[in-house]
Amino acid sequence: MIQLQGMDAPASDTWTSDAIERTIYRQMQGHPIIYSYQTMNGLRFELQLRKNIIESAKAMNNSDAQFETFRNSRCNPEYWHRTSVGGFRLRQDVRPSDAIEDIYRNGSLYGFECATAILIIYYRAVLAAIGERLFNQLFQNLYLYSWHFDSDLGIQRINTNFTLPGDVVYFNNPDFHPETDWWRGENAVVLEDGTFFGHGIGIKSGEQIIQSLNQHRRPGSTRSAYMMPFVTRPSFKHLSQFSMPSREFVAYKPQYKVVHHNQASISFNGYLIYLNNMYY
């Protein structure tokens, strides 16, 4: 259910004309867990950003960007420097917003794995929500590589069995074939109709994603892939402060912190992020 400053939110969702936002709102109201907001603006921002995540995922599915392992990753050198580990570091002579949009405009020049795909989807969704000026002030040091992310995204992992459109889930493949370790699992965006977008798999039902992963198990395995009981989300509350037109934005840049793949957990501005190798 939804609460605003300790009070129940309006039961009707007619205040939003967007079909995807209405779907998210109804699911929030139907869950037994509480989604709490100080203002309606906070709720509206989360609904908008979740919708943007969904639309960015669909746009990636329709782009020419390909799935590639880190070893074979590629990017447009006009906007990014490819690092020795297969990540993409923003060139200092281009705008972050232009570099993110180029991935969608010139997808054939890009190849990356599914965790990097989620970060690209997040950045594009936030860009659409807060606009180019603030986006370019906040995300001047973009680095796209697995689950390395800018602290202003505030990415969090929440243990729950309840998903909402715009969440990211993880399908784990416990017996992946060692010769194709990129099939160890799939990060996927929950879409408004209950299907999922996973980079390299496309838009599928949960059962279809599991079937795809099961085709890449070690010989003799009988353990099926499965969706893990947690979701990944950006910090909607933190990001919403940059969308308020009544607030004067003062450009700042908090210390940029990088998550390394061999760390179990790390804290970003008070948010505790749990990571492990199977989540890549």
C-alpha positions in Angstrom: 0.0 0.0 0.0 1.0 3.7 -0.4 1.2 6.1 2.4 1.8 9.9 2.2 3.2 11.4 5.5 1.7 8.5 7.4 -1.8 8.7 5.7 -3.1 6.5 3.0 -2.7 7.7 -0.5 -5.9 8.4 -2.6 -7.4 5.1 -3.7 -8.1 6.4 -7.2 -5.2 6.6 -9.7 -7.1 9.0 -12.0 -4.7 11.8 -11.2 -2.2 10.2 -13.6 -3.2 9.8 -17.3 -0.3 7.6 -18.2 -1.2 3.9 -18.5 2.1 2.5 -17.3 2.1 4.8 -14.2 -1.4 3.7 -13.4 -0.4 0.1 -13.6 2.5 0.7 -11.2 0.3 2.7 -8.8 -2.3 -0.1 -8.7 0.4 -2.7 -8.0 1.8 -0.6 -5.2 -1.6 -0.2 -3.6 -2.2 -3.9 -3.9 1.0 -5.0 -2.1 0.9 -5.7 1.6 4.2 -3.8 2.1 4.2 0.0 2.6 5.6 2.4 0.1 5.9 5.7 2.0 6.4 9.2 0.6 6.6 12.6 2.2 4.8 14.3 -0.7 2.8 13.5 -3.8 5.8 14.9 -5.8 7.9 12.1 -4.5 5.4 9.5 -5.5 4.9 11.1 -8.9 8.7 11.1 -9.5 9.1 7.4 -8.7 6.2 6.5 -11.0 7.8 8.6 -13.8 11.3 7.2 -13.3 9.9 3.6 -13.2 8.1 4.3 -16.5 11.3 5.7 -17.9 13.2 2.6 -16.9 10.7 0.5 -18.7 10.8 2.6 -21.8 14.6 2.7 -21.8 14.6 -1.1 -21.6 12.3 -1.4 -24.5 14.3 1.1 -26.5 17.5 -1.0 -25.9 15.6 -4.1 -27.0 14.8 -2.3 -30.3 18.3 -0.9 -30.7 21.2 -2.6 -32.5 23.3 -2.9 -29.4 24.6 -6.5 -29.0 25.4 -8.7 -26.1 29.1 -9.3 -25.6 31.4 -10.5 -22.9 33.8 -8.0 -21.3 36.6 -9.4 -23.4 34.7 -8.7 -26.6 32.9 -5.5 -25.5 33.0 -2.5 -27.9 31.9 1.1 -27.9 31.9 4.3 -30.0 35.4 5.8 -29.5 33.9 9.3 -30.3 32.2 9.2 -26.8 34.0 6.5 -24.8 37.4 5.1 -24.0 37.3 1.3 -23.8 39.3 0.2 -20.7 41.6 -2.9 -20.5 38.8 -4.8 -18.6 36.2 -4.1 -21.2 34.5 -1.1 -19.5 33.5 2.2 -21.1 34.9 5.4 -19.6 33.4 8.8 -20.7 35.6 11.0 -22.8 36.2 14.4 -21.1 35.4 16.3 -24.3 31.8 15.1 -24.6 28.6 15.6 -22.6 27.4 12.6 -20.5 23.9 13.0 -21.9 25.1 12.8 -25.5 27.3 9.7 -24.7 24.3 7.8 -23.2 22.0 8.7 -26.1 24.6 7.6 -28.6 24.4 4.0 -27.3 20.7 4.1 -28.5 21.3 6.0 -31.7 24.4 4.0 -32.8 23.8 0.7 -31.2 25.6 -1.3 -33.8 28.9 0.2 -32.5 28.2 -1.2 -29.0 28.5 -4.6 -27.4 28.2 -5.2 -23.6 26.9 -7.7 -21.1 23.7 -7.6 -19.1 24.8 -5.7 -15.9 26.3 -2.9 -17.9 23.0 -2.8 -19.9 21.0 -2.2 -16.7 23.3 0.8 -15.8 22.8 2.3 -19.3 19.0 1.9 -18.9 19.1 3.6 -15.5 21.2 6.5 -16.7 19.0 7.1 -19.7 15.9 6.9 -17.5 17.3 9.4 -15.1 18.3 11.7 -18.0 14.7 11.7 -19.2 13.5 12.5 -15.7 15.8 15.4 -14.7 16.9 16.8 -18.0 20.2 17.3 -19.7 21.5 20.2 -17.5 21.3 18.5 -14.2 22.2 15.1 -15.6 25.4 16.5 -17.0 26.3 18.2 -13.7 25.6 15.0 -11.7 27.2 12.4 -13.9 30.4 13.9 -15.2 32.5 10.8 -14.5 30.5 8.1 -16.1 32.1 4.6 -16.2 30.1 1.7 -17.6 31.4 -1.6 -16.4 29.3 -4.3 -14.7 27.9 -3.0 -11.5 30.2 0.0 -11.2 28.0 3.0 -10.8 27.9 6.7 -9.8 26.9 7.2 -6.2 24.0 9.5 -7.2 22.1 6.6 -8.6 22.0 5.2 -5.0 21.4 1.7 -6.3 20.0 -0.6 -3.6 19.2 -4.3 -3.4 16.0 -5.0 -1.5 15.1 -8.5 -0.3 11.5 -9.0 -1.3 9.2 -11.4 -3.2 7.1 -8.4 -4.5 8.2 -6.8 -7.7 7.0 -3.7 -9.4 7.4 -2.6 -13.1 10.7 -0.8 -13.4 12.4 -3.1 -10.9 15.4 -5.2 -11.9 15.5 -8.9 -10.9 18.1 -11.5 -11.3 17.6 -15.0 -12.7 20.3 -17.2 -11.3 21.7 -20.3 -13.2 23.5 -22.3 -10.5 24.8 -25.0 -12.8 25.9 -22.8 -15.7 28.4 -24.4 -18.1 31.9 -23.3 -17.2 32.8 -22.8 -20.8 30.0 -20.3 -21.2 30.1 -18.5 -17.8 28.2 -15.5 -19.2 25.1 -17.7 -18.9 25.5 -17.8 -15.1 22.5 -15.6 -14.8 20.5 -12.7 -16.3 19.7 -9.2 -15.0 16.3 -8.3 -16.2 13.9 -5.3 -16.1 10.3 -6.0 -15.0 8.0 -4.6 -17.6 4.4 -3.4 -17.0 2.8 -6.5 -18.5 4.7 -8.9 -16.3 7.3 -9.8 -18.9 11.0 -9.0 -18.6 13.8 -7.4 -20.7 17.2 -9.1 -20.4 20.0 -7.8 -22.7 21.0 -10.7 -24.9 17.7 -12.6 -24.3 15.2 -9.9 -25.2 11.7 -9.5 -23.9 10.4 -12.8 -22.5 8.3 -14.2 -19.8 10.0 -15.4 -16.7 9.6 -19.0 -17.7 11.1 -18.3 -21.1 14.2 -16.7 -19.5 14.6 -19.7 -17.2 14.3 -22.1 -20.2 17.0 -20.1 -22.0 19.4 -20.3 -19.0 18.6 -24.0 -18.6 19.9 -24.7 -22.1 23.4 -23.6 -20.9 23.9 -25.8 -17.9 26.8 -28.2 -17.3 26.2 -31.7 -18.6 24.1 -33.8 -16.3 22.7 -30.9 -14.3 19.2 -31.2 -13.0 19.0 -27.9 -11.1 16.9 -25.3 -12.9 17.6 -21.6 -13.1 15.3 -19.5 -11.0 14.5 -15.9 -10.1 16.2 -14.8 -6.9 14.1 -13.2 -4.1 15.4 -9.6 -4.3 15.1 -6.6 -6.6 17.5 -3.8 -7.5 16.3 -0.2 -7.6 17.9 3.3 -7.8 17.2 5.6 -4.9 14.0 7.3 -6.1 14.0 9.5 -3.0 17.5 10.7 -3.5 17.1 11.4 -7.2 13.7 13.1 -6.8 15.3 16.1 -5.1 16.9 17.0 -8.5 13.5 17.1 -10.2 11.9 19.8 -8.0 11.6 23.0 -10.0 11.1 25.0 -6.9 14.5 24.2 -5.5 17.6 26.0 -6.7 20.1 23.4 -7.7 23.7 24.0 -6.7 26.1 21.9 -8.7 28.1 19.6 -6.6 29.9 16.3 -7.0 30.2 13.9 -4.1 33.2 11.7 -4.0 32.9 9.1 -6.8 33.2 5.6 -5.5 33.7 2.5 -7.5 32.4 -0.9 -6.6 34.8 -3.7 -7.3 33.5 -7.2 -8.2 35.3 -8.9 -5.3 33.7 -6.8 -2.6 30.8 -8.3 -0.7 29.2 -4.9 0.2 29.8 -1.2 0.1 28.0 1.9 1.3 27.0 4.8 -0.8 25.8 7.9 1.0 24.1 5.8 3.6 22.8 3.1 1.2 24.2 -0.4 1.7 24.7 -2.3 -1.5 25.2 -6.0 -1.4 27.0 -7.6 -4.3 28.4 -10.9 -5.2 29.9 -12.6 -8.2 26.7 -14.4 -9.3 25.1 -11.0 -9.6 27.2 -9.9 -12.5 
